[in-house]
Amino acid sequence: MRHGELCNVLKVLSTDSSSHGHSACRFTTIMDMNPFLKSPTRECRIVSRQDLLSSGMRPEHITAAVRSNTIIRVRRDHYALPGTDRHTLEAVRVGGREACVSAAREIGFFAFDSQFTHVHIPREGSRLRSPHRRQVPLAAAPRYGVELHWWPLIDASDGTEYCVGARDAVAQIIRCQEPRFALAALDTALHEHKIEASDLGEIFASVPEIYRDLRARIDARVDAGQESVVRDLFRSAGYRCDIQVYIDGVGRVDVLVEGCVVVEADSQSHHKAWEEHIRDRTRDRLLASLDYLTLRVLYQDIMFDPQGVLLALQKLIHICRQGSPRALTFVTGGPSSCITPAKSW
């Protein structure tokens, strides 16, 4: 939670008479959920003991709330509501903040695999605990399911009490993840305005030089991480391609390769509504009537079978070059007029 922000926790104390004839204090907490959990910025998910005391709660109220599972004691002096995101709880319980792909997922840009919790630990961090049990020291606990990051931050004051800022999340991803996934994180963080182009110098200055060639490959026009990954796959194979191309009568397509193959990259969602299937098939028909071939690729194939995707593209490009007037025009006459050169980042 940022400095000065307090969770509005109201207490209602009522006295009930028990069957044994004595009075017992029944403690009920009424949470004003703005800003504790339902803040648009989601910055009040973790509160300190001092926050609760400042709101008017007494130590015995806090203890009663923990015992009744109204609130969770995540680690010493850190509290949350039941149902709080697992990655947040694990990061805070360890003694750090969500980092790398965990932070990207939290902030809202591409993260390839955020199943494990990535945690940034400050150099001066102490009393580190197991991500699963706050009573167990981290040194004595198995670390399966958690990845620790110790690199100094670009800006330790950025982010929230439980999550590093976007610039540091991107820098950590560059160090930690495969280059194609790091590039997708860069593209989508820029596209979603989680970072700005002016931040790139600082980000790349904070990572080893071997990663700095990624900067020349950035293209923030992508709508999603899978588009970035598939585009980079094709460009690395030597194909001329562009993204988010507008085709008259069809609309925007994800990737246009060699002027004749339209590649549509499906999202991670496993199910589509019937209306979406109708739209996709209609687009495929319209593209075919304009001499384009279409390749629809699943998210899983893009991420886990890139060579299979590339082989399929190669076969379609071969078909185009054997008889598509679009491919011949593109190869001999240069890029189609509908293609906009990528911006230099």
C-alpha positions in Angstrom: 0.0 0.0 0.0 1.3 3.5 -0.9 2.3 5.9 1.9 -0.7 7.7 3.3 -3.3 5.2 2.1 -5.4 3.5 4.7 -7.8 0.7 4.5 -11.2 1.8 5.8 -11.9 -1.0 8.3 -14.9 -0.5 10.5 -15.6 -2.5 13.6 -18.9 -3.5 15.0 -18.7 -4.9 18.5 -21.8 -6.6 19.9 -22.4 -8.4 23.1 -24.1 -11.8 22.9 -25.3 -13.8 25.9 -24.1 -17.3 25.7 -26.0 -20.3 27.0 -23.6 -20.4 29.9 -24.9 -17.1 31.2 -21.9 -14.9 30.6 -21.3 -12.2 28.0 -19.1 -13.0 25.1 -17.8 -10.5 22.7 -18.7 -11.3 19.1 -16.3 -9.5 16.7 -17.5 -8.6 13.3 -15.6 -6.6 10.7 -17.3 -4.6 8.0 -14.9 -3.9 5.2 -15.4 -0.7 3.1 -13.8 -2.3 0.1 -12.7 1.0 -1.4 -9.8 1.0 -1.5 -8.8 -2.2 0.3 -9.4 -4.6 -2.6 -11.6 -3.0 -5.1 -9.5 0.0 -5.8 -9.1 0.4 -9.6 -5.3 0.6 -9.0 -5.4 -2.4 -6.7 -2.8 -0.8 -4.5 -4.4 -1.6 -1.1 -4.4 -5.4 -1.2 -1.9 -5.7 1.6 -2.2 -3.6 4.8 0.1 -3.4 7.7 -0.7 -3.8 11.4 -0.2 -0.1 11.8 -2.8 0.6 9.1 -5.3 -1.5 11.0 -4.5 0.1 14.3 -4.7 3.6 12.7 -8.2 2.7 11.4 -9.4 2.2 15.0 -8.9 -1.5 15.5 -7.3 -2.7 18.7 -4.7 -5.6 18.9 -7.4 -8.0 20.3 -9.6 -7.1 17.3 -6.9 -8.0 14.9 -6.2 -11.3 16.7 -9.9 -12.1 16.6 -10.2 -11.3 12.9 -7.3 -13.5 12.1 -8.7 -16.4 14.2 -12.0 -16.1 12.5 -10.3 -16.0 9.1 -11.8 -12.6 8.4 -8.3 -11.4 7.5 -5.1 -13.4 6.9 -1.8 -12.7 8.6 0.5 -13.1 5.6 3.7 -12.5 7.5 4.6 -10.4 10.6 2.7 -7.1 10.4 1.2 -7.8 7.0 -2.4 -8.6 6.5 -4.8 -9.4 3.6 -8.3 -10.6 2.9 -9.2 -14.3 2.2 -9.2 -14.9 -1.5 -6.2 -12.5 -2.2 -4.2 -13.6 -5.2 -1.9 -16.5 -4.5 1.1 -14.8 -6.1 0.7 -11.7 -4.0 0.4 -13.7 -0.8 3.5 -15.8 -1.6 5.6 -12.8 -2.6 4.8 -10.9 0.6 5.1 -14.0 2.8 8.7 -14.6 1.4 9.5 -11.0 2.3 9.6 -9.4 -1.1 7.3 -8.2 -3.9 5.9 -9.8 -7.1 8.5 -9.5 -9.9 9.2 -10.4 -13.5 6.4 -12.4 -15.1 4.3 -12.3 -11.9 4.5 -8.5 -11.9 3.7 -8.3 -15.6 0.6 -10.4 -15.1 -0.4 -8.1 -12.2 0.4 -4.8 -14.1 -1.3 -5.9 -17.3 1.1 -6.9 -20.1 2.4 -10.1 -21.6 3.8 -12.8 -19.4 4.5 -16.2 -21.0 4.4 -18.3 -17.9 3.3 -16.8 -14.6 2.4 -20.1 -12.9 5.3 -19.8 -10.5 5.6 -16.8 -8.3 8.6 -14.6 -9.1 9.7 -12.5 -6.1 12.1 -9.6 -5.9 14.1 -9.6 -2.7 16.0 -6.5 -1.7 19.6 -6.9 -0.9 19.0 -5.9 2.7 16.0 -8.3 3.0 15.9 -10.3 6.2 13.6 -12.8 8.0 12.8 -14.4 4.7 10.1 -17.1 4.9 8.7 -20.0 2.9 6.2 -18.9 0.3 3.7 -21.4 1.8 4.3 -21.2 5.6 5.3 -18.0 7.3 6.7 -19.9 10.3 9.3 -21.7 8.2 12.5 -19.8 7.2 13.1 -19.7 3.5 16.6 -21.3 3.9 15.0 -24.4 5.4 12.1 -24.6 2.9 11.9 -26.1 -0.6 11.7 -23.4 -3.2 9.6 -25.2 -5.8 7.1 -22.9 -7.2 8.9 -19.7 -6.5 11.7 -17.8 -8.4 13.8 -15.3 -6.5 15.2 -12.1 -8.1 18.0 -10.2 -6.3 19.1 -7.7 -9.0 19.0 -4.0 -7.9 15.9 -2.2 -9.0 15.7 0.7 -11.4 13.3 2.5 -9.0 12.6 0.8 -5.7 9.9 3.4 -5.0 7.9 2.5 -8.1 5.1 -0.1 -8.0 3.2 -1.1 -4.8 4.0 -2.7 -1.5 3.5 -6.1 -3.1 4.6 -5.6 -6.7 7.6 -3.9 -8.4 7.0 -1.2 -11.1 6.6 -1.9 -14.8 10.1 -0.8 -15.8 11.7 -3.2 -13.3 9.3 -6.0 -14.3 10.4 -5.6 -17.9 14.1 -5.5 -17.0 13.7 -8.7 -14.9 11.9 -10.4 -17.8 14.7 -9.6 -20.2 17.2 -11.3 -17.8 15.0 -14.2 -16.9 12.9 -15.3 -19.9 13.7 -16.4 -23.5 14.4 -13.5 -25.8 11.2 -14.0 -27.8 9.1 -13.8 -24.7 11.1 -10.8 -23.4 10.4 -9.1 -26.7 6.7 -9.8 -26.4 6.8 -8.3 -22.9 8.5 -5.2 -24.3 6.1 -4.8 -27.2 2.9 -5.2 -25.1 4.2 -3.1 -22.2 4.7 -0.3 -24.7 1.4 -1.0 -26.5 -0.5 -0.9 -23.2 1.3 2.3 -22.1 2.7 0.5 -19.0 6.1 1.9 -20.0 7.0 4.7 -22.4 9.6 4.7 -25.2 11.5 7.2 -23.1 11.9 4.4 -20.4 13.8 2.1 -22.8 17.2 3.7 -22.3 17.0 3.2 -18.6 15.7 -0.4 -18.9 18.4 -1.5 -21.3 21.1 0.2 -19.3 20.1 -2.0 -16.3 20.6 -5.3 -18.1 23.7 -7.0 -19.5 24.8 -5.9 -22.9 24.1 -9.3 -24.5 20.4 -8.5 -24.2 20.5 -5.0 -25.8 19.9 -6.2 -29.4 16.3 -6.8 -28.4 15.7 -3.1 -28.6 16.1 -3.0 -32.4 13.4 -5.7 -32.7 10.7 -3.9 -30.7 7.4 -3.1 -32.5 4.7 -1.9 -30.1 1.9 -2.0 -32.7 1.1 -5.6 -31.6 -2.2 -6.2 -29.9 -1.1 -9.2 -28.0 2.0 -11.1 -26.9 1.4 -14.1 -29.2 1.4 -11.7 -32.2 4.8 -10.4 -31.1 6.2 -13.9 -30.8 4.9 -15.1 -34.2 6.1 -12.0 -35.9 9.6 -12.3 -34.5 9.6 -16.0 -35.5 8.9 -15.2 -39.1 11.2 -12.2 -39.3 14.1 -14.2 -37.8 13.5 -16.8 -40.5 14.0 -14.1 -43.2 10.5 -13.4 -44.2 9.2 -9.9 -44.8 6.1 -9.4 -42.7 4.2 -6.6 -41.0 1.6 -6.5 -38.3 -1.8 -4.9 -37.8 -2.2 -4.4 -41.6 -5.5 -3.0 -42.8 -6.9 -4.8 -45.9 -9.8 -3.2 -47.7 -13.1 -5.1 -47.3 -11.6 -7.2 -44.5 -10.2 -5.0 -41.8 -7.1 -5.4 -39.7 -5.2 -8.7 -39.8 -2.6 -9.8 -37.2 0.4 -10.5 -39.5 0.9 -10.3 -43.3 3.8 -12.3 -44.5 5.4 -11.8 -48.0 2.4 -9.9 -49.0 0.2 -12.9 -49.5 -0.2 -15.0 -46.3 -2.4 -13.6 -43.6 -1.5 -15.1 -40.2 -4.1 -14.8 -37.4 -2.7 -15.6 -33.9 -5.4 -16.9 -31.5 -5.4 -15.9 -27.9 -4.8 -18.2 -24.9 -8.5 -18.6 -24.5 -9.6 -22.1 -25.3 -13.2 -21.3 -26.3 -14.8 -18.9 -28.8 -18.4 -17.9 -29.1 -20.2 -19.0 -32.2 -20.4 -15.4 -33.4 -16.6 -15.2 -33.3 -16.3 -18.4 -35.5 -18.7 -16.8 -38.0 -16.6 -13.7 -38.1 -13.4 -15.6 -38.6 -14.8 -17.8 -41.4 -16.2 -14.8 -43.1 -12.8 -13.0 -43.0 -11.1 -16.1 -44.4 -13.6 -16.2 -47.3 -13.1 -12.5 -48.0 -9.3 -12.9 -47.9 -9.4 -15.9 -50.2 -11.5 -13.8 -52.7 -8.7 -11.2 -52.6 -6.0 -13.9 -53.4 -4.7 -14.2 -49.8 -4.0 -17.5 -48.0 -4.9 -17.6 -44.3 -3.0 -19.4 -41.5 -4.7 -19.5 -38.1 -2.4 -20.6 -35.4 -3.2 -21.5 -31.8 -1.6 -19.9 -28.8 -0.2 -23.2 -27.7 1.4 -23.9 -31.1 3.0 -20.5 -31.2 4.5 -20.9 -27.8 5.3 -24.6 -27.8 5.7 -25.7 -31.4 7.2 -22.6 -33.2 9.0 -24.8 -35.8 5.7 -26.5 -36.7 4.1 -23.1 -37.2 7.1 -22.0 -39.3 6.9 -25.1 -41.5 3.3 -24.5 -42.2 4.1 -20.9 -43.2 6.9 -22.1 -45.5 4.5 -24.4 -47.3 2.0 -21.6 -47.8 4.6 -19.2 -49.0 5.8 -21.8 -51.5 2.2 -22.1 -52.8 1.9 -18.4 -53.1 5.2 -18.1 -55.0 4.0 -20.7 -57.5 1.0 -18.8 -58.5 -0.2 -15.9 -56.4 -0.1 -12.6 -58.1 0.2 -10.9 -54.7 3.4 -12.8 -53.9 5.0 -12.1 -57.2 4.1 -8.4 -57.0 5.4 -8.2 -53.5 8.7 -9.9 -54.2 9.5 -8.0 -57.5 8.0 -4.6 -56.7 8.7 -4.2 -53.0 6.4 -4.0 -50.0 2.7 -3.4 -50.6 1.5 0.1 -50.2 -0.7 -0.9 -47.3 2.3 -1.7 -45.1 3.6 0.9 -42.7 7.3 0.8 -41.8 7.9 -0.2 -38.2 8.8 2.6 -35.8 12.3 2.7 -34.5 12.5 2.2 -30.7 
